[in-house]
Structures are given as structure tokens and as C-alpha cells.
Amino acid sequence: MASNVLRVTPLVLLFAILFLTLIETSHAGGIAIYWGQNGNEGTLTQTCATGRYKYVNIAFLTVFGNGRKPVINLAGHCNPASNGCKIVSNGIRNCQKRGVKVMLSLGGGVGSYSLASVADARNVARYLWNNFLGGKSSSRPLGDAILDGIDFDIELGSTKYWNDLARYLKSYSRPRRKVYLSAAPQCPFPDRFLGKALNTGLFDYVWVQFYNNPQCQYSSGNINKLVNSWKQWTRSIKAGKIFLGLPAAPSAAGSGYVPPNVLISRILPVIKKSPKYGGVMLWSKYFDDRTGYSSKIVKKV
């Protein structure tokens, strides 16, 4: 009796593997968003429920290092002094269930932070591990949820020892629980604060801020400075994926706003050619709510 079993030859199998590989390597990028600096931007759960974001940076841990008692500032969302931010754990878990990576962002444009030495970097890494990542502490500011990693948004203070902090944090990675690292350098290359840290090659995601820097941002219809800077970053940094960081509204930054139609028609077709392209980062959820920027670009990113 004739068999109805489909015979798969080695050649057919090879083509199938190549086809699946092509699909995997040509998938679209994702959108990263900063959340936490405006109480009117919705909860973390609501943010991830939109389905538009693949990465959320909780902003910011504004005080740490050099003997300072660490302080997290989530603006109008909650009061960490009364342990009111522990409720954020529910949002973190809800986001992760949707496949969204959630990071704690260090620094920001306002705060008091720096690292005094290699030993200080090690101590800060240990604090972050025990209070936000896979370690244990009785004083976890965001509750018992385990964040996916740490984001470096270092914009003031000392330029030293951030590379050491990255190494110590990455040393906590395990095969079943990776510690992801991301960074938000300014577009002038190399970044004054994070240049040395980025050279370690330990960062999984780098969302370069292509705004508030006239020498490397979009301006009045001219994309050349931005594109040239993008090419320099993608050629020079060993990070896993690099993202185009933009303000989600004209009022979200002093300069560098890119209209969605310009991004879609003129910039994305150029930068998506890079194998290091990871997507677009937006500042911030509050401003994105005002303009709907992410909803206008998400299918093209």
C-alpha cells in the first residue's frame, strides 16, 4: 500500500531553515519609552497594555553613589518615602507578561549622583541587584518584582567609573536570568559620560538621544546631521542594538523634534539598513499620550 507520508529532502529542509532565518533577521524594530516623570501619563500596566512598546524605562533613580542614600523619583506616581512605590511591582509583572522588558533608569537631567571609585561602583551594583533585580532586600522600593535590567541615563556629575558599574552589574547575569543593560547617550560622539562604558561592549540596547544637540539632530527638513551621526554610532559601538532616540512632542525637548511623516518617509528607510538597528526610543510616555506619536509610527518601526 502506498504511503502518504510527506518526504522532506535535505535540500527542502535547508531552504526552510534559510527562509525562517531570513524572517527572524528581517523583523521590525520596537519602541522604547520612558515612564515615571509625570503622574498624568497613566500607570505602568496601562502603558504596556497599549501594545505599542517593547521596552519601558522606569525613570529615575536620581540619587545614588558616593555615600548617598539612594532615592527613586517617580514624580506624581507614588511616594517612595512612605513605601508607596511598591505597588509598581504589579505593573512590572503585567508588562513582563506581555513580553515587555522593564528597566530601571539611573540618573536623568536632575539629581545628585556620581561614582567615587571602583569600590563605589561595586557597592552601587550590589544595591541595584538586591533592591531592583534578582537579589533580596527588605527595602525594595518598587516591591518584589524583578526588573529586567538597568538603564544608564547619565547626564551630570562625574564621568568616571560608569564602565565599572556596567561590568559589576553584568557579572550578576546567569543563563536563566540575564541582566540587561541599556544606555541613553547624547548624540555627539563619543558621549562625555558614557563613552568609556559603551566601549565595554556590555550594553544590549543603546537609545541615542538625537535631540537637544543641534550638531547631530534633525532640523528644518534637513536629515543629514542626524543620519551622519547615526552612521557613526552604528559603526563605532559594539552594543547589541541601537535605537533612534526622539522627543514624542515638540515641547518634550528644546530642539530636535521629528514630525512622524518625516521619520517614516525619510529617516527610517535609511537607518533600518543597519544590522544594529533596534527601533525608536521616545521621551516620554506623557508626551506620547499628548501627540499619539508612537501610534503613528509603530507599524513602520
C-alpha positions as CSV (number, residue, x, y, z in Angstrom):
1,M,0.0,0.0,0.0
2,A,1.4,3.4,-0.9
3,S,2.5,5.7,1.9
4,N,1.0,9.2,2.3
5,V,3.9,10.3,4.5
6,L,5.5,13.6,3.1
7,R,9.2,13.1,2.5
8,V,11.3,16.1,3.4
9,T,14.6,16.0,1.5
10,P,17.7,17.6,2.9
11,L,17.5,20.4,0.3
12,V,13.9,21.3,1.2
13,L,14.9,21.3,4.8
14,L,17.8,23.6,4.1
15,F,15.6,26.1,2.2
16,A,13.1,26.0,5.1
17,I,15.8,26.8,7.6
18,L,17.1,29.7,5.4
19,F,13.6,31.1,5.0
20,L,13.0,31.1,8.7
21,T,16.3,32.7,9.4
22,L,15.5,35.4,6.9
23,I,12.2,36.1,8.6
24,E,14.0,36.3,12.0
25,T,16.7,38.7,10.8
26,S,14.3,41.0,9.0
27,H,11.8,41.6,11.7
28,A,10.8,45.2,12.5
29,G,12.3,47.1,15.4
30,G,10.5,48.1,18.6
31,I,9.6,51.3,20.5
32,A,11.2,52.1,23.9
33,I,9.5,54.6,26.2
34,Y,10.4,56.4,29.4
35,W,7.8,56.3,32.0
36,G,7.7,57.8,35.5
37,Q,8.2,61.5,35.3
38,N,4.6,62.6,35.1
39,G,1.7,61.4,37.2
40,N,-0.7,62.1,34.3
41,E,0.7,59.6,32.0
42,G,-1.2,56.5,33.2
43,T,0.0,53.5,35.2
44,L,2.8,51.1,34.1
45,T,0.1,48.5,33.4
46,Q,-1.8,50.9,31.2
47,T,1.4,51.8,29.4
48,C,2.2,48.3,28.4
49,A,-1.5,47.4,27.7
50,T,-1.3,49.8,24.7
51,G,0.8,47.1,22.9
52,R,3.0,49.8,21.3
53,Y,6.1,49.5,23.5
54,K,8.7,46.7,23.7
55,Y,10.8,48.4,26.3
56,V,9.9,50.6,29.3
57,N,12.4,52.6,31.2
58,I,11.2,53.5,34.7
59,A,12.6,57.0,35.3
60,F,14.6,57.7,37.5
61,L,16.8,56.7,40.4
62,T,18.0,60.3,40.9
63,V,20.2,60.0,44.0
64,F,22.9,57.3,44.5
65,G,26.7,56.8,44.8
66,N,29.5,58.4,46.8
67,G,27.9,57.5,50.1
68,R,24.4,59.0,49.2
69,K,21.3,57.2,50.3
70,P,19.6,56.1,47.0
71,V,16.4,57.8,46.2
72,I,13.9,56.9,43.4
73,N,11.8,59.7,42.0
74,L,8.6,58.8,40.1
75,A,7.1,62.3,40.2
76,G,3.3,62.1,40.8
77,H,3.0,58.4,40.6
78,C,3.9,57.4,44.1
79,N,5.8,58.4,47.2
80,P,8.8,56.2,47.9
81,A,9.4,57.7,51.3
82,S,6.2,56.0,52.6
83,N,6.9,52.8,50.6
84,G,4.1,53.9,48.2
85,C,6.0,52.8,45.1
86,K,5.9,49.1,46.0
87,I,2.6,49.0,44.1
88,V,4.6,49.4,40.9
89,S,5.6,45.7,41.2
90,N,2.1,44.8,39.8
91,G,2.8,47.0,36.7
92,I,6.2,45.5,36.2
93,R,4.9,41.9,36.2
94,N,2.0,42.8,34.0
95,C,4.4,44.4,31.4
96,Q,6.7,41.4,31.5
97,K,3.8,39.0,31.0
98,R,3.2,40.9,27.7
99,G,6.8,40.4,26.7
100,V,7.9,44.0,27.5
101,K,11.3,44.4,29.1
102,V,11.2,46.8,32.0
103,M,14.4,48.6,33.1
104,L,15.2,51.0,36.0
105,S,16.8,54.2,34.6
106,L,19.7,55.7,36.6
107,G,20.3,59.5,36.6
108,G,18.4,61.9,34.4
109,G,18.9,65.6,33.9
110,V,18.2,66.5,37.5
111,G,19.5,64.7,40.6
112,S,22.6,64.1,42.7
113,Y,24.6,61.1,41.6
114,S,28.2,60.0,40.8
115,L,30.6,57.2,41.5
116,A,33.6,57.9,43.6
117,S,35.7,54.8,42.9
118,V,35.7,51.3,41.6
119,A,34.6,50.1,45.0
120,D,31.8,52.5,45.0
121,A,30.7,51.2,41.6
122,R,30.7,47.7,43.1
123,N,28.6,48.8,46.0
124,V,26.0,50.6,43.8
125,A,25.8,47.5,41.6
126,R,25.2,45.3,44.7
127,Y,22.5,47.7,45.9
128,L,20.8,47.6,42.5
129,W,20.9,43.9,42.4
130,N,19.5,43.4,45.8
131,N,16.8,46.1,45.6
132,F,15.6,46.0,42.0
133,L,17.0,42.9,40.3
134,G,17.3,39.3,41.4
135,G,18.8,39.8,44.8
136,K,17.0,40.2,48.2
137,S,16.4,43.1,50.4
138,S,13.8,44.2,53.0
139,S,13.7,47.7,51.4
140,R,12.9,47.1,47.7
141,P,11.5,50.5,46.6
142,L,9.4,49.0,43.8
143,G,8.4,45.9,45.6
144,D,9.3,42.3,45.0
145,A,9.1,42.3,41.2
146,I,12.4,41.6,39.4
147,L,13.3,44.1,36.8
148,D,14.9,43.0,33.5
149,G,17.9,45.4,33.8
150,I,19.4,48.8,34.4
151,D,19.4,51.8,32.1
152,F,22.2,54.4,32.2
153,D,20.9,58.0,31.5
154,I,23.9,59.8,32.9
155,E,23.8,63.5,32.2
156,L,25.6,65.2,35.1
157,G,28.2,64.6,37.8
158,S,31.5,62.7,37.3
159,T,32.4,60.9,34.1
160,K,34.3,58.2,35.9
161,Y,33.6,54.5,36.8
162,W,30.4,54.0,34.8
163,N,32.3,51.3,32.9
164,D,33.0,49.6,36.2
165,L,29.3,49.8,37.2
166,A,28.4,48.1,33.9
167,R,30.9,45.3,34.5
168,Y,29.7,44.6,38.0
169,L,26.0,44.7,37.0
170,K,26.7,42.3,34.1
171,S,28.5,39.9,36.4
172,Y,25.2,39.2,38.0
173,S,23.8,37.7,34.8
174,R,23.0,34.0,34.8
175,P,21.9,31.7,31.9
176,R,18.3,31.7,33.2
177,R,18.2,35.3,34.4
178,K,20.1,37.8,32.3
179,V,20.8,41.3,33.5
180,Y,20.1,43.6,30.5
181,L,22.0,46.9,30.2
182,S,20.8,49.9,28.3
183,A,22.1,53.5,27.9
184,A,20.8,56.8,26.6
185,P,23.9,58.8,25.5
186,Q,23.7,62.2,23.8
187,C,24.3,62.1,20.0
188,P,27.6,64.0,20.0
189,F,30.2,61.2,19.6
190,P,31.6,59.9,21.9
191,D,29.3,60.6,24.8
192,R,31.1,62.6,27.5
193,F,29.7,60.5,30.4
194,L,29.1,57.0,28.9
195,G,31.8,56.7,26.1
196,K,34.1,54.5,28.2
197,A,31.2,52.4,29.5
198,L,29.8,51.8,26.0
199,N,33.2,50.7,24.8
200,T,32.9,47.7,27.1
201,G,30.5,46.1,24.6
202,L,28.3,45.0,27.5
203,F,25.2,47.1,26.6
204,D,22.3,45.3,25.0
205,Y,20.4,48.4,23.9
206,V,21.6,51.9,23.3
207,W,19.0,54.6,22.7
208,V,20.9,57.6,21.5
209,Q,19.3,61.0,22.2
210,F,19.2,62.7,18.8
211,Y,17.7,65.9,20.3
212,N,18.9,69.0,22.2
213,N,22.1,68.7,20.2
214,P,22.0,70.8,17.0
215,Q,25.2,69.3,15.6
216,C,23.6,65.8,15.2
217,Q,19.8,66.2,15.1
218,Y,17.0,66.8,12.6
219,S,16.4,70.5,11.8
220,S,14.1,72.3,9.4
221,G,13.8,69.5,6.9
222,N,17.5,68.6,7.0
223,I,18.1,64.9,8.0
224,N,21.8,64.9,7.1
225,K,23.3,65.7,10.5
226,L,21.1,63.0,12.2
227,V,21.8,60.4,9.6
228,N,25.6,61.0,9.6
229,S,25.6,60.8,13.4
230,W,23.5,57.6,13.3
231,K,26.1,56.0,10.9
232,Q,28.9,57.0,13.2
233,W,27.2,55.4,16.2
234,T,26.4,52.2,14.5
235,R,29.9,51.9,13.1
236,S,31.6,52.6,16.4
237,I,29.6,51.0,19.2
238,K,29.6,47.3,20.0
239,A,26.2,47.3,21.6
240,G,23.6,44.7,20.6
241,K,21.0,47.1,19.2
242,I,21.0,50.9,18.7
243,F,17.8,53.0,18.8
244,L,16.9,56.4,17.4
245,G,16.0,58.5,20.4
246,L,13.5,61.3,19.8
247,P,11.1,63.6,21.7
248,A,7.5,62.5,21.4
249,A,6.3,66.1,21.1
250,P,7.8,69.5,20.2
251,S,7.5,70.5,23.8
252,A,9.3,67.4,25.1
253,A,12.7,68.8,24.2
254,G,14.3,72.1,23.4
255,S,15.0,71.0,19.8
256,G,15.2,68.0,17.6
257,Y,11.6,67.1,17.2
258,V,11.0,65.0,14.0
259,P,7.5,65.0,12.5
260,P,6.2,61.4,12.2
261,N,5.8,61.7,8.4
262,V,9.4,62.7,8.1
263,L,10.6,59.9,10.3
264,I,8.6,57.3,8.3
265,S,9.3,58.6,4.8
266,R,12.9,59.9,5.0
267,I,14.7,58.6,8.1
268,L,13.6,55.1,8.9
269,P,14.3,53.8,5.3
270,V,17.9,54.9,5.8
271,I,18.7,53.8,9.3
272,K,16.8,50.5,9.1
273,K,19.5,49.3,6.7
274,S,21.9,48.9,9.6
275,P,22.0,45.4,11.2
276,K,22.3,47.2,14.5
277,Y,19.0,49.0,14.1
278,G,16.8,48.2,17.1
279,G,14.0,50.7,16.8
280,V,12.9,54.1,18.2
281,M,13.1,55.5,21.7
282,L,10.6,58.2,22.8
283,W,10.7,60.7,25.6
284,S,8.3,60.2,27.2
285,K,5.0,58.4,27.9
286,Y,3.4,61.7,29.0
287,F,4.2,63.5,25.8
288,D,3.4,60.4,23.7
289,D,-0.1,60.5,25.2
290,R,-0.5,64.1,24.1
291,T,0.5,63.6,20.5
292,G,-0.1,59.9,19.7
293,Y,3.4,59.8,18.2
294,S,4.0,56.1,18.8
295,S,0.6,55.1,17.4
296,K,1.5,56.9,14.2
297,I,4.9,55.2,13.7
298,V,4.6,51.8,15.4
299,K,3.7,49.8,12.2
300,K,6.7,51.3,10.4
301,V,9.3,50.9,13.1
